[in-house]
């Protein structure tokens, strides 16, 4: 291990609390200032540490009674200012606290509202400057707040902007950098202000992919911006560019994609000092943090490792560089997947740039994690036109519509690729979904805090308010990431209410307790990858735990495997190993009444295209109605193709439990996106009806006698292109 890495200091102890989102600043007198959010037993605090010569000399609790999120810290004229988002009294606020003459001010709310995120603090040479993001349905603005004048100003002209940063140069020109949604993807944009006159917004990113999380610094002669971007098939890159501003025009030069690879997780941070030295840091997967230093002629040094390189999680780096070229940095550290502690710790270290650049760790950047690599099958949206769908519904006398969605996927709030707003934009505009749900993990790579849950809720509410799209509030309960192998289950709520119940909480640490808790909130629970065998731990569902009242469906297909039966495989999944006696038919055989969904479980922002999707019958694309019809099992699953399917028994829809005295009459109607290879009715896990239609459309009837005991029937349709659709079962008593 590099000698400087051995000096890493754990500022927190994971046995005491889980600590996230560190921030750091420094002066030129060997003082370093660090802040982070601490979470324990649903209580959150914002903690401040001051270090002198790398030793903690002060610890202070900055926050009071609210839920704190994503602090940022800045040193200016012997003052320390900390800004953060806080959820308090059922609304969000941007809050501020300043230390002056060794005395902390009271906590100040500079603004309150529904969705106020990504605060960043700097100075304009006179006063502290705060910029932040104010999100609403169809709008997301970057707001500038001057702490001296106490005035607000909108920065952006583009409709939807996020994650702003700010700097002022030696010519008294202020620069604002942020990422923005351009209607199809995300750009990084810069805007300048001088003498109260604003420039136009200039796109400085260089690709069509999703660009996010920009930071700006000052080199000796230019502004330097760094950001990350991600695209199809788990692609990501870390990018830098030089920016000049003269005669009210921006000039760009020295663009570099420093790293290109495939993985699931991205964080970046860029810092500079008053001498024009610039350092850019970024994550490699979830396990390492490296950095590069800008050198002559706009070039960059080789990569140098900052984190411990011990296979555990090293994420969310923050850096500060003093004028003596001492780089101080912090990051969030937690254990890798498996039966290990889920709390996160804050790690601090300091190294001289001259020492750092002697180490070359470029090999870390080119490593490929096989587990996160994409499915090889062609990914496309197979769908039937709206006109054809309406005609098919009319022919079948179906008054409801069919809406397609993906309700299983992650962002970098847990262990996925991309931002949470990008997740919703992708679902709506890239995957052309009618609805979606974001199911970030409750305890990986750390314990999800209540502030993150409120952030999730607020963002869901924003996108649920957009036209022709619904967002369902959800999370993934991830039991096997801590002490037990109960399997993974997604929890869904019908509206904006509902709590986060993690598998490390006493009231939800096993399935029975989880079921009881979400019943009180009106939640729905859906297990997924029920037979998954990942070797290090079991992610398979423990079917000894079940509750018909809340566990109403099961995910039959995702990017991991086809889980109808143990032996099933598919072109459209990774076909991971499976445990015997854990698949869908095994659960149905136990007598469980489970409808079917499918999802992507995409961690690389390809939900709705990779893996499966779920179709829900509903008279309206509205989250409460979608949730209700999902709860009632009026849904079917596909491997990704948007096949139209209807399956009824004696005019009762799929998902029904019915009592009949006479024979059963099943009505089958299918409109495929390709020619149909076979149509089957499965009764009690056995095929009792088979049809080879030799076309893409099926309309037929199947009649049979009822049994003395309860039986279940479901429809399975397979196309020539190997796409499959499964109806939810119907139970006949």
Secondary structure, 3 states (H helix, E strand, C coil): CCHHHHHCEECCCCCCCEEEEEEEEECCCCEEEEEEEEEECCEEEEEEEEEECCEEEEEEECCCCCEEEEEEEEEECCEEEEEEEEEECCEEEEEEEEEECCEECCCEEEEEECCEEEEEEEECCCCEEEEEEEEECCEEEEEEEECCCCEEEECCCCCEEEEEEEEECCCCCEEEEEEEECCCCEEEEEEEEECCEECCCEECCCCCCEEEEEEEEECCCCEEEEEEEECHHHEEEEEEEEEEEECCEEEEEEEEEEEEEECCCCCEEEEECCCCCEEEEEEECCCEEEEEEECHHHCECCCEECCCCCCCEEEEEEEEECCCCEEEEEEEEECCCCCCCCCCEEEEEEEEHHHHCCCCCHHHHHCCCHHHCCCCCCCCCCCCCHHHHHHHHHHCCCCCEEEEEECCECCCCCCCCCCHHHHHHHHHHHCCCCEEECCCECCCCCCCCHHHHHHHHHHHHHHHCCCCCEEEEEEEEEHHHCCCCCCEEEEEECCCCCCCCCCCCHHHCCHHHHHHHHHHHCCEEEEECCCEECCCCECCCCCCCCCCCCCCEEEEECCCCECCCCCCCCCCCCCCCECCCCCHHHHHHCCCCCEEEECCCECCCCECCECCEEEEEECCCCHHHHHHHHHCCCEEEECCCCCEEEEEECCEECCCEECCCCCEEEEEEEECCCCEEEEEEEECCEEEEEECCCCCEEEEEEEECCCCCCEEEEEEEEECCCCEEEECCEEEC
